[in-house]
Amino acid sequence: MPAMSSLLVNFLLFQLGWFSCVLGAAYQLPWLGLLIVMLILGFHLSRSGQPDKEFKLILLVLFIGFLWDSLLTWSGLLRYDNGQIHESLAPYWIIAMWALFASTLNVSLKWLKQRLLIASLFGLAGGPLAYYAGFKIGVVDFSNIYQAMLSLAFGWALIMPLLMILSTRFDGFNQQHIKLEVCDAGNL
C-alpha cells in the first residue's frame, strides 16, 4: 500500500488540477488547466514503478471520459462556454480532468479496487457533485438539471466500477512488482 504521504500528495495534486481546469475555464483560460494537468501527470508517471501501465490506464480513462462527456454534450444535457474543438464534443479541459482522475485510481482511490459496489455508490454521488460544483462556478450549464444529474449519477455509477477494474489491470503502482524488481536487482 502506498505511504500516507503519497496518498496525500496524490489527493492534493488532483485537487490542484481540478481547480486549475475549472477556474481556468471560468476565467476563459482553459489551456491553463490543461498545462497544469500535464505537469501533474508527468510527476505522477515519474513516481510509478511501471509508468507504461499507468500511461495506458490514463489513455483508457481519457478515452472513456471523452466518449461519456461528449455523449452528454452532444445530447444537449451539458453545455460549455469554452475549450471545445466542436460544439458537440466535450471541452479539452474536461478530458484533461479525466486523465487527472486516472492518476488517483492506483493511489488515493486504490482502496476502492476490491469494493466495486462502494465504487459504484462513490460514482453515483461523486460524479454529479463534481459537475454541480462546476455548474455553481459557471463552467457548465444544464439544459435540464434533473435529467443531467440523473444521467450523470447513472453513468458514473457504471463507470466507476469499470475504472476500478481497469486500474487493477493497469496498475503502475503495484507494490509486488516493485518489490520483485528490488529483489531481482539484488541478485545481480
Helices and strands as residue ranges (DSSP letters): H 4-26, H 30-46, H 51-74, E 78-80, H 92-105, G 110-112, H 116-137, E 140-142, H 145-169, H 175-186
